[in-house]
Amino acid sequence: MSTVGSMRGFEELRERPYADVLIIGGGINGLATFRDLALQGVDVALVERDDFISGASAASSHMIHGGIRYLENGEFRLVQEAVTERNGLLKTAPHYVRPLQTTIPIFSTFSGVLSAPLRFLRHGGGKHRERGAALIKIGLVIYDSFSRGGGLFGTATVPRHTFHGRRRSLAQLPALNPDVKYTATYWDASLHDPERLAIDVLRDGRAAGGDRARAANYTAAVGVEDGRVVLRDAVTGEKTRFAASVIINASGPWTDQTNTALGDPTRYMGGTKGSHVVLDHPALLAATGGRELFFENEDGRIVLIYPLKGRVLVGTTDLEHGMGDPIVCTEAEVDYFIELIGQVLPEIPVERSQIVYRFAGVRPLPGHGDVSPGFVSRDYRVETAPLGGAEAATGSSHRESATVLSLVGGKWTTFRASAEHLADRVLALLALPRRSSTRGVPIGGGRGYPTTERARQQWIAAHAVDLPAARVATLLDRYGTVAEAVIDAIAADSDDAPLRSLAGYSSGELRHLAATEDVVHLDDILLRRTSIAFTGAATAEAAAEVADAIAPVLSWDAERSAAEAIRGLDGVHAADPTWSPASAR
């Protein structure tokens, strides 16, 4: 019988409380750095105070994109890097990162041509003007130049953008506001399952490093004693002191709080909140024509309407946020989203009752003073300090202080590049050579993933021995080639059975996830190991059934299972301020 994932992870750290590198933060940037260092043979450990990928990285817009709008900020280096990384992920993670056709509805011709450079010079100041066709055209020409040679589809060049007038635009997307003057269409990439891609990155790091690559979720860094970081197991409350030569603070918007716990208060961060809603709305889904609609509101915020998993994702806001405040998708934000949908698709009515999931997160942006949120750089940098700050640097202790590297900024698209940058800094501090680059290295279930229909059918046929072909196809879509291990586990589980409340899932599949993917609580399954919450399928009945299914491998009794079902539903609705347990009945 499997033990609880975080207990195993914490116990590994307690039994050998030292490593060359300790990473604090289990978001995508921390996990990617963990993987990179493990591939270099570095003795590395990672801790995350909650579940892996449960913070800012879990609140993404599900896109891997070059960031066309960053061109207006003058962030050409970031855009070029992001486009390169986007193209790389389409090849190394094709099971989750796929081409995404994106259309911008445009309602003016020349608006913004003069105000955009003024906003650049004023760092976002001045009155906002809508981005017109001419400005968007200029941006897409530059974007195309960065995209050349990347190979969205394995060809020599990325497809160029196209422009259409009103007649052709409405022929392609009949539900668009008839006042539209043009549409601009270009290609970026979707990220179907951010949390599962992150679990793949973690798994790859562990596999590469073996006993020298350890990771523990539900383990917090809470202080410093005698030059060592104090770690606390969130499950038992047990503490241990852990020594490392280099400490990486990759805790995203919580970077300053982590540094405070490490004895060196900082003020690096100034994150902004972004919220999203997911709708079960067939008419809205059909109106998108299978493409993302990416447009600008009157206040200058960028908005997206994005078909995904049979639902429609709508986001995002960009609001100043204090880390002591609740991270929720407010009713005002919901009003904002509904109004925006009405502006672009006026004949598609949207009701609150069609929202099946809300989520919100804080972007790990640098402090930005009076710069408007939309103009804050999405680039990243690394800050260096001794463990314990200035006091440690000037103290009389004979113990050499560890070095703390704090990652400020970072985004999903550039996680591999920022991790490589961080890893290079670590290798220099440890005087170790880089063995290999992560560039072009397949990730998890993207390794050997069939990218043509013929190859896909061959893979399914080869693995449809103990399970029906349709079930194998579902698992391949869900996990990439990692599905092979899931298929074997289901076949070996004599109690496997389909779930009554969740079509397409079975008890053996969920037990395998619980036993092998560091699951501690039910919400880890509902929110991050599956798409159950995202698609709006996390009902009270489903939560109870999933809890009962995974209880044997996590040693839960009936009382614990019932408590986990309640906790799981609370976790699913954490970003919904209107949620109450009574509403689940």
C-alpha positions as CSV (number, residue, x, y, z in Angstrom):
1,M,0.0,0.0,0.0
2,S,1.3,3.4,-0.9
3,T,2.3,6.0,1.7
4,V,1.3,9.6,1.5
5,G,3.5,11.5,-1.0
6,S,4.5,14.5,1.2
7,M,5.4,12.2,4.2
8,R,7.7,10.3,1.9
9,G,9.2,13.5,0.6
10,F,9.6,15.2,4.0
11,E,11.1,12.0,5.5
12,E,13.7,11.8,2.7
13,L,14.8,15.4,3.5
14,R,14.8,14.7,7.3
15,E,16.9,11.5,6.9
16,R,19.5,13.3,4.8
17,P,19.1,17.0,5.7
18,Y,21.5,18.5,3.3
19,A,22.0,19.1,-0.5
20,D,24.0,21.3,-2.7
21,V,20.9,23.2,-3.6
22,L,17.5,23.8,-1.9
23,I,14.7,25.2,-4.1
24,I,11.8,26.8,-2.2
25,G,8.7,26.9,-4.4
26,G,7.0,24.1,-6.3
27,G,5.6,26.2,-9.1
28,I,6.6,25.7,-12.7
29,N,9.8,27.8,-12.4
30,G,11.0,26.0,-9.3
31,L,10.2,22.6,-10.8
32,A,11.9,23.4,-14.1
33,T,15.0,24.5,-12.2
34,F,14.9,21.3,-10.2
35,R,14.8,19.3,-13.4
36,D,17.6,21.2,-15.0
37,L,19.9,20.8,-12.0
38,A,19.1,17.1,-11.7
39,L,20.1,16.6,-15.3
40,Q,23.5,18.2,-14.4
41,G,24.0,15.7,-11.6
42,V,23.6,18.3,-8.9
43,D,22.4,17.2,-5.5
44,V,19.1,19.2,-5.4
45,A,16.1,19.3,-3.1
46,L,12.8,21.1,-3.5
47,V,10.1,22.0,-1.1
48,E,6.6,23.5,-1.6
49,R,4.5,24.6,1.3
50,D,1.2,23.5,-0.3
51,D,0.8,21.1,-3.2
52,F,3.0,21.2,-6.2
53,I,1.8,23.7,-8.8
54,S,-0.9,25.1,-6.6
55,G,0.0,28.8,-6.5
56,A,0.4,31.3,-9.3
57,S,1.3,28.6,-11.8
58,A,-2.2,27.1,-11.3
59,A,-3.9,30.3,-12.3
60,S,-2.6,30.6,-15.9
61,S,-4.6,31.5,-19.0
62,H,-3.6,28.1,-20.4
63,M,-1.5,29.6,-23.1
64,I,2.1,29.3,-24.3
65,H,2.6,32.5,-26.2
66,G,5.2,34.9,-27.4
67,G,3.4,37.9,-25.8
68,I,2.6,40.1,-28.8
69,R,1.3,42.8,-26.6
70,Y,4.7,43.1,-24.8
71,L,6.0,44.6,-28.1
72,E,4.2,47.8,-27.1
73,N,6.2,47.8,-23.9
74,G,9.5,47.6,-25.8
75,E,10.2,44.1,-24.4
76,F,11.7,42.7,-27.6
77,R,14.2,40.4,-25.9
78,L,11.3,38.8,-23.9
79,V,9.1,38.4,-27.0
80,Q,11.9,36.8,-29.0
81,E,12.8,34.4,-26.1
82,A,9.1,33.6,-25.6
83,V,8.5,32.8,-29.2
84,T,11.5,30.6,-29.3
85,E,10.4,28.7,-26.1
86,R,6.8,28.4,-27.5
87,N,8.1,26.8,-30.6
88,G,10.3,24.5,-28.6
89,L,7.4,23.4,-26.3
90,L,5.3,22.5,-29.3
91,K,8.0,19.9,-30.1
92,T,9.0,18.8,-26.6
93,A,5.6,18.7,-25.0
94,P,3.2,18.0,-27.9
95,H,0.8,16.1,-25.6
96,Y,-0.2,19.3,-23.8
97,V,1.1,22.2,-25.9
98,R,-0.7,22.5,-29.3
99,P,-1.1,25.2,-32.0
100,L,-3.7,27.8,-31.2
101,Q,-5.3,29.9,-33.9
102,T,-5.9,33.4,-32.4
103,T,-8.1,36.1,-33.8
104,I,-8.2,39.8,-32.8
105,P,-11.4,41.7,-33.6
106,I,-10.6,45.3,-34.6
107,F,-13.0,48.2,-34.4
108,S,-10.9,51.1,-35.7
109,T,-8.2,51.7,-38.3
110,F,-5.6,54.1,-36.9
111,S,-6.4,54.5,-33.2
112,G,-3.4,54.1,-30.9
113,V,-0.7,54.7,-33.5
114,L,0.4,57.9,-31.8
115,S,-0.6,57.0,-28.2
116,A,1.3,53.6,-28.1
117,P,4.8,55.1,-28.4
118,L,3.8,57.8,-25.9
119,R,2.7,55.1,-23.4
120,F,6.1,53.4,-24.0
121,L,7.9,56.7,-23.1
122,R,5.7,57.4,-20.2
123,H,5.8,53.7,-18.9
124,G,2.1,53.3,-19.3
125,G,1.0,56.8,-18.4
126,G,-1.3,59.0,-20.4
127,K,-4.8,58.4,-21.6
128,H,-5.5,55.0,-23.2
129,R,-6.4,54.8,-26.8
130,E,-7.8,51.7,-28.5
131,R,-5.3,49.7,-30.6
132,G,-6.4,50.1,-34.2
133,A,-5.7,48.0,-37.2
134,A,-2.6,49.9,-38.2
135,L,-0.9,49.5,-34.8
136,I,-1.9,45.8,-34.7
137,K,-0.6,45.3,-38.2
138,I,2.8,46.8,-37.2
139,G,2.9,44.5,-34.1
140,L,2.1,41.4,-36.0
141,V,4.8,42.1,-38.7
142,I,7.4,42.4,-35.9
143,Y,5.9,39.2,-34.2
144,D,6.2,37.3,-37.5
145,S,9.9,38.3,-37.8
146,F,10.6,36.8,-34.3
147,S,8.6,33.7,-35.2
148,R,10.5,32.8,-38.4
149,G,12.4,29.6,-38.3
150,G,10.6,28.4,-35.2
151,G,8.5,25.8,-36.9
152,L,5.0,25.7,-35.3
153,F,4.3,22.6,-37.5
154,G,7.8,21.4,-38.0
155,T,8.2,23.5,-41.2
156,A,10.8,26.1,-41.8
157,T,8.6,29.1,-40.9
158,V,5.7,29.8,-38.6
159,P,2.5,30.7,-40.5
160,R,2.2,34.4,-41.0
161,H,-0.6,36.5,-39.7
162,T,-3.6,37.3,-41.9
163,F,-5.9,40.4,-42.0
164,H,-9.5,40.3,-43.2
165,G,-12.1,43.0,-43.6
166,R,-15.6,43.1,-42.1
167,R,-17.3,40.8,-44.8
168,R,-14.8,38.0,-44.6
169,S,-14.5,38.3,-40.8
170,L,-18.2,37.9,-40.3
171,A,-18.3,35.0,-42.8
172,Q,-15.7,33.2,-40.6
173,L,-17.2,34.2,-37.3
174,P,-20.8,35.1,-37.8
175,A,-21.5,35.9,-34.1
176,L,-18.9,38.7,-34.0
177,N,-20.2,42.3,-33.3
178,P,-21.2,43.5,-36.8
179,D,-19.4,46.8,-36.1
180,V,-16.1,45.0,-36.5
181,K,-13.9,46.6,-39.2
182,Y,-11.2,43.9,-39.5
183,T,-9.9,40.8,-37.9
184,A,-6.2,39.9,-37.5
185,T,-5.4,36.2,-37.1
186,Y,-2.1,34.7,-36.0
187,W,-0.9,31.5,-34.3
188,D,0.3,30.9,-30.8
189,A,0.0,27.8,-28.6
190,S,-2.5,26.4,-26.1
191,L,-1.5,24.7,-22.8
192,H,-4.2,22.2,-22.3
193,D,-3.1,20.9,-18.9
194,P,-0.6,23.2,-17.1
195,E,-0.7,21.2,-13.8
196,R,-0.1,17.9,-15.5
197,L,2.8,19.3,-17.6
198,A,4.3,20.5,-14.3
199,I,4.0,17.0,-12.8
200,D,5.8,15.6,-15.9
201,V,8.6,18.1,-15.3
202,L,8.9,17.0,-11.7
203,R,8.8,13.3,-12.6
204,D,11.6,13.9,-15.2
205,G,13.7,15.6,-12.6
206,R,13.4,12.8,-10.1
207,A,14.1,10.2,-12.8
208,A,17.3,12.1,-13.9
209,G,18.7,12.7,-10.4
210,G,17.6,9.5,-8.6
211,D,18.5,9.8,-4.9
212,R,20.1,13.2,-5.6
213,A,16.9,14.8,-6.7
214,R,14.3,14.9,-3.8
215,A,11.1,16.9,-3.7
216,A,8.5,17.3,-1.0
217,N,5.1,19.1,-1.2
218,Y,3.3,20.3,1.9
219,T,6.7,21.2,3.3
220,A,7.3,24.9,4.2
221,A,10.5,26.8,4.8
222,V,9.7,28.7,8.0
223,G,13.0,30.1,9.3
224,V,16.8,29.8,9.7
225,E,18.7,28.3,12.6
226,D,22.5,28.0,12.7
227,G,22.9,28.7,9.0
228,R,20.3,26.0,8.0
229,V,16.8,26.4,6.7
230,V,14.1,25.2,9.0
231,L,11.5,23.0,7.2
232,R,8.1,22.1,8.6
233,D,5.9,19.3,7.5
234,A,2.4,20.7,7.0
235,V,0.8,17.3,7.7
236,T,2.5,16.5,11.0
237,G,3.9,19.8,12.1
238,E,7.4,18.1,12.5
239,K,10.4,20.3,11.8
240,T,13.9,19.6,10.6
241,R,16.9,21.8,9.8
242,F,18.3,21.6,6.2
243,A,21.7,22.7,5.0
244,A,22.5,23.8,1.4
245,S,25.2,25.8,-0.3
246,V,22.7,27.6,-2.6
247,I,19.1,28.3,-1.9
248,I,16.8,29.3,-4.7
249,N,13.7,31.3,-3.7
250,A,11.2,30.5,-6.5
251,S,8.1,31.2,-4.5
252,G,6.6,33.5,-7.1
253,P,4.4,36.3,-5.6
254,W,5.4,35.1,-2.1
255,T,9.1,35.8,-2.7
256,D,9.3,38.6,-0.3
257,Q,7.5,36.6,2.4
258,T,9.9,33.7,1.9
259,N,12.9,36.0,2.2
260,T,11.5,37.4,5.4
261,A,11.2,33.9,6.8
262,L,14.9,33.4,5.8
263,G,15.9,36.5,7.8
264,D,16.3,38.9,4.9
265,P,13.1,41.1,4.3
266,T,12.9,42.2,0.7
267,R,10.6,44.3,-1.4
268,Y,11.1,42.8,-4.8
269,M,7.6,41.9,-5.7
270,G,4.5,43.8,-6.8
271,G,2.2,41.2,-8.3
272,T,-1.2,41.8,-9.8
273,K,-4.3,39.6,-9.6
274,G,-5.7,37.9,-12.6
275,S,-9.0,36.1,-12.6
276,H,-10.7,33.7,-15.0
277,V,-14.1,32.0,-15.4
278,V,-15.0,28.8,-17.2
279,L,-18.4,28.5,-18.8
280,D,-20.4,25.5,-19.9
281,H,-22.0,27.3,-22.8
282,P,-22.5,25.5,-26.1
283,A,-23.5,28.6,-28.1
284,L,-20.5,30.5,-26.9
285,L,-18.3,27.6,-27.6
286,A,-19.6,27.4,-31.2
287,A,-19.3,31.1,-31.7
288,T,-15.5,30.9,-31.1
289,G,-15.1,28.8,-34.3
290,G,-12.5,26.7,-32.4
291,R,-10.1,29.6,-32.1
292,E,-9.2,32.0,-29.3
293,L,-10.6,35.5,-29.5
294,F,-8.1,37.9,-28.1
295,F,-9.1,41.5,-27.9
296,E,-8.9,44.8,-26.0
297,N,-11.4,46.4,-23.7
298,E,-12.0,50.1,-23.6
299,D,-9.8,50.4,-20.5
300,G,-6.9,48.9,-22.3
301,R,-6.9,45.5,-20.7
302,I,-6.4,42.4,-22.9
303,V,-9.2,39.8,-22.8
304,L,-9.5,36.3,-24.1
305,I,-12.3,34.0,-25.0
306,Y,-10.8,30.6,-25.4
307,P,-12.4,27.2,-26.2
308,L,-10.9,24.4,-24.1
309,K,-12.0,20.9,-23.0
310,G,-15.6,21.5,-24.3
311,R,-15.8,24.7,-22.2
312,V,-15.0,28.3,-22.7
313,L,-12.3,30.0,-20.7
314,V,-12.7,33.8,-20.2
315,G,-10.1,36.0,-18.7
316,T,-8.3,37.9,-17.4
317,T,-8.2,40.9,-15.1
318,D,-5.0,42.7,-14.1
319,L,-5.6,44.3,-10.7
320,E,-3.2,45.5,-8.0
321,H,-3.2,43.0,-5.1
322,G,-1.8,42.8,-1.6
323,M,-0.6,39.3,-0.7
324,G,-2.5,39.5,2.6
325,D,-5.8,39.8,0.7
326,P,-8.0,36.9,-0.4
327,I,-7.2,35.7,-4.0
328,V,-10.7,35.4,-5.4
329,C,-12.6,36.1,-8.6
330,T,-15.0,38.8,-7.4
331,E,-18.6,39.4,-8.5
332,A,-17.4,42.7,-10.1
333,E,-14.9,40.7,-12.2
334,V,-17.6,38.4,-13.3
335,D,-19.7,41.4,-14.3
336,Y,-16.7,42.6,-16.3
337,F,-16.3,39.3,-18.1
338,I,-20.0,39.1,-19.0
339,E,-20.0,42.7,-20.3
340,L,-16.9,42.0,-22.4
341,I,-18.4,38.9,-24.0
342,G,-21.5,41.1,-24.9
343,Q,-19.3,43.7,-26.6
344,V,-17.6,41.2,-28.9
345,L,-20.4,38.6,-29.3
346,P,-23.6,40.6,-28.7
347,E,-26.0,38.0,-29.8
348,I,-24.7,35.4,-27.3
349,P,-26.4,35.9,-23.9
350,V,-24.3,34.8,-20.9
351,E,-25.7,34.0,-17.4
352,R,-23.9,33.5,-14.1
353,S,-25.5,30.0,-13.9
354,Q,-23.3,29.0,-16.9
355,I,-20.1,29.5,-15.0
356,V,-18.8,26.1,-13.8
357,Y,-15.5,27.2,-12.3
358,R,-13.6,30.3,-11.3
359,F,-9.9,30.7,-10.5
360,A,-7.6,33.5,-9.6
361,G,-3.9,34.0,-9.0
362,V,-1.3,36.7,-8.4
363,R,1.3,37.2,-11.2
364,P,4.9,37.2,-9.8
365,L,5.6,40.7,-11.2
366,P,8.4,43.0,-9.8
367,G,7.5,46.0,-7.8
368,H,6.4,48.7,-10.2
369,G,5.5,51.9,-8.3
370,D,2.9,53.9,-10.2
371,V,3.4,52.0,-13.5
372,S,0.0,50.7,-14.6
373,P,-0.4,46.9,-14.1
374,G,-0.7,46.2,-17.9
375,F,2.6,47.9,-18.5
376,V,4.7,46.1,-15.9
377,S,7.5,44.0,-17.4
378,R,6.8,40.2,-17.7
379,D,10.5,39.5,-17.9
380,Y,12.5,37.9,-15.1
381,R,15.7,38.7,-13.1
382,V,17.7,37.0,-10.4
383,E,18.6,38.8,-7.1
384,T,21.6,37.5,-5.0
385,A,22.0,37.7,-1.2
386,P,23.6,35.7,1.6
387,L,21.3,33.6,3.7
388,G,20.1,35.8,6.6
389,G,20.8,39.0,4.6
390,A,23.2,41.7,5.6
391,E,23.6,40.4,9.2
392,A,24.9,37.1,7.8
393,A,27.3,38.9,5.4
394,T,28.9,41.0,8.3
395,G,28.6,38.5,11.1
396,S,31.5,36.8,12.9
397,S,30.3,33.2,12.5
398,H,32.9,30.9,11.1
399,R,30.3,29.1,9.1
400,E,30.2,30.3,5.5
401,S,26.8,31.7,4.7
402,A,24.7,30.0,1.9
403,T,23.8,32.1,-1.1
404,V,20.1,32.9,-1.8
405,L,19.1,33.4,-5.4
406,S,15.6,35.0,-5.7
407,L,13.7,34.7,-8.9
408,V,11.8,37.9,-9.6
409,G,9.2,37.5,-12.4
410,G,8.9,34.6,-14.8
411,K,6.0,33.2,-16.8
412,W,4.8,29.8,-18.0
413,T,6.0,30.2,-21.6
414,T,9.6,30.9,-20.6
415,F,10.0,28.4,-17.8
416,R,12.7,26.3,-19.5
417,A,14.8,29.4,-20.3
418,S,14.5,31.0,-16.9
419,A,15.3,27.6,-15.3
420,E,18.4,27.3,-17.4
421,H,19.4,30.8,-16.5
422,L,19.0,30.0,-12.8
423,A,20.8,26.7,-13.1
424,D,23.7,28.4,-14.8
425,R,24.0,30.8,-11.8
426,V,24.0,27.8,-9.5
427,L,26.6,25.9,-11.5
428,A,28.9,28.9,-11.4
429,L,28.5,29.2,-7.6
430,L,29.3,25.5,-7.2
431,A,32.1,25.6,-9.8
432,L,30.5,22.8,-11.7
433,P,30.3,22.5,-15.5
434,R,27.0,22.2,-17.4
435,R,26.6,18.6,-18.7
436,S,23.8,19.3,-21.1
437,S,21.1,21.7,-22.1
438,T,17.4,21.1,-21.6
439,R,16.7,22.7,-25.0
440,G,14.9,20.2,-27.2
441,V,14.7,17.6,-24.4
442,P,11.2,15.9,-24.5
443,I,9.1,16.4,-21.3
444,G,7.2,13.5,-19.7
445,G,4.4,12.2,-21.9
446,G,5.7,14.2,-24.8
447,R,8.5,11.6,-25.2
448,G,7.6,9.5,-28.2
449,Y,4.1,11.1,-28.5
450,P,2.4,10.2,-31.8
451,T,1.9,13.5,-33.7
452,T,0.2,12.1,-36.8
453,E,-3.1,10.4,-36.9
454,R,-1.5,7.2,-38.3
455,A,1.1,7.1,-35.5
456,R,-1.6,7.8,-33.0
457,Q,-3.7,4.9,-34.2
458,Q,-0.7,2.6,-34.1
459,W,0.1,3.6,-30.5
460,I,-3.5,3.0,-29.5
461,A,-3.6,-0.4,-31.2
462,A,-0.3,-1.5,-29.6
463,H,-1.6,-0.6,-26.1
464,A,-5.2,-1.8,-26.5
465,V,-4.6,-5.2,-25.1
466,D,-6.2,-5.2,-21.6
467,L,-8.3,-2.1,-22.2
468,P,-10.7,-1.1,-25.1
469,A,-9.2,1.1,-27.8
470,A,-11.5,4.0,-26.9
471,R,-10.3,4.0,-23.3
472,V,-6.6,3.9,-24.4
473,A,-7.3,6.9,-26.7
474,T,-8.7,8.8,-23.8
475,L,-5.7,8.0,-21.6
476,L,-3.3,9.0,-24.3
477,D,-5.0,12.4,-24.7
478,R,-5.0,12.8,-20.9
479,Y,-1.4,11.8,-20.1
480,G,0.6,11.5,-23.4
481,T,2.8,8.5,-23.5
482,V,2.9,8.4,-19.7
483,A,-0.5,6.7,-20.3
484,E,1.4,3.4,-20.7
485,A,2.1,3.3,-17.0
486,V,-1.6,4.3,-16.3
487,I,-2.8,1.5,-18.6
488,D,-0.7,-1.0,-16.8
489,A,-1.9,0.1,-13.4
490,I,-5.5,-0.1,-14.4
491,A,-5.0,-3.5,-15.9
492,A,-3.4,-4.7,-12.7
493,D,-6.1,-3.2,-10.4
494,S,-8.7,-6.0,-9.9
495,D,-11.1,-3.5,-8.3
496,D,-11.0,-1.0,-11.2
497,A,-14.4,0.3,-12.2
498,P,-15.9,3.3,-14.0
499,L,-17.0,6.1,-11.7
500,R,-20.7,6.7,-11.7
501,S,-20.4,10.5,-11.4
502,L,-17.5,11.0,-13.8
503,A,-17.6,9.6,-17.2
504,G,-14.2,8.7,-18.6
505,Y,-12.5,8.2,-15.2
506,S,-12.1,4.9,-13.4
507,S,-11.2,4.1,-9.8
508,G,-8.0,2.3,-10.8
509,E,-6.8,5.3,-12.7
510,L,-7.4,7.6,-9.8
511,R,-5.7,5.2,-7.4
512,H,-2.7,5.1,-9.6
513,L,-2.4,8.9,-9.5
514,A,-2.9,9.0,-5.7
515,A,-0.2,6.3,-5.3
516,T,2.5,7.8,-7.6
517,E,2.0,11.6,-7.8
518,D,2.4,12.9,-4.3
519,V,-1.3,13.2,-3.5
520,V,-2.0,14.2,0.1
521,H,-5.5,15.7,-0.1
522,L,-8.5,15.2,-2.4
523,D,-8.2,18.7,-3.9
524,D,-4.8,17.6,-5.3
525,I,-6.7,15.2,-7.5
526,L,-9.7,17.3,-8.3
527,L,-7.7,20.5,-9.2
528,R,-4.3,19.5,-10.2
529,R,-3.9,15.8,-11.3
530,T,-7.1,15.9,-13.3
531,S,-9.4,18.4,-15.1
532,I,-12.4,17.4,-13.0
533,A,-12.6,20.9,-11.4
534,F,-11.9,22.9,-14.5
535,T,-14.7,21.3,-16.5
536,G,-17.2,21.8,-13.7
537,A,-17.5,18.1,-12.8
538,A,-16.5,18.4,-9.2
539,T,-19.9,17.9,-7.7
540,A,-20.5,16.7,-4.1
541,E,-21.3,13.2,-5.5
542,A,-18.1,13.2,-7.5
543,A,-16.0,14.4,-4.6
544,A,-17.3,11.7,-2.4
545,E,-16.8,9.0,-5.0
546,V,-13.2,10.0,-5.8
547,A,-12.4,10.1,-2.1
548,D,-13.7,6.6,-1.7
549,A,-11.8,5.4,-4.7
550,I,-8.4,6.7,-3.5
551,A,-8.9,6.0,0.2
552,P,-7.2,2.5,0.1
553,V,-3.9,3.8,-1.2
554,L,-3.8,6.8,1.2
555,S,-5.0,4.8,4.2
556,W,-8.1,7.0,4.7
557,D,-10.9,5.6,6.9
558,A,-14.5,6.6,6.2
559,E,-14.3,9.7,8.5
560,R,-11.2,11.0,6.7
561,S,-12.7,10.4,3.3
562,A,-15.8,12.4,4.2
563,A,-13.6,15.2,5.6
564,E,-11.5,15.2,2.4
565,A,-14.7,15.4,0.3
566,I,-15.7,18.6,2.1
567,R,-12.1,20.0,1.9
568,G,-11.9,19.1,-1.8
569,L,-15.1,21.0,-2.6
570,D,-13.9,24.0,-0.6
571,G,-10.6,23.9,-2.6
572,V,-12.4,23.8,-5.9
573,H,-14.5,26.8,-5.0
574,A,-11.8,28.7,-3.2
575,A,-11.8,31.6,-5.7
576,D,-15.6,31.9,-5.7
577,P,-16.7,34.3,-2.9
578,T,-20.3,33.2,-3.3
579,W,-19.6,29.6,-2.5
580,S,-21.0,27.9,0.5
581,P,-21.2,24.1,1.2
582,A,-25.0,24.3,1.1
583,S,-24.8,25.2,-2.6
584,A,-23.3,21.8,-3.4
585,R,-26.4,20.0,-2.1
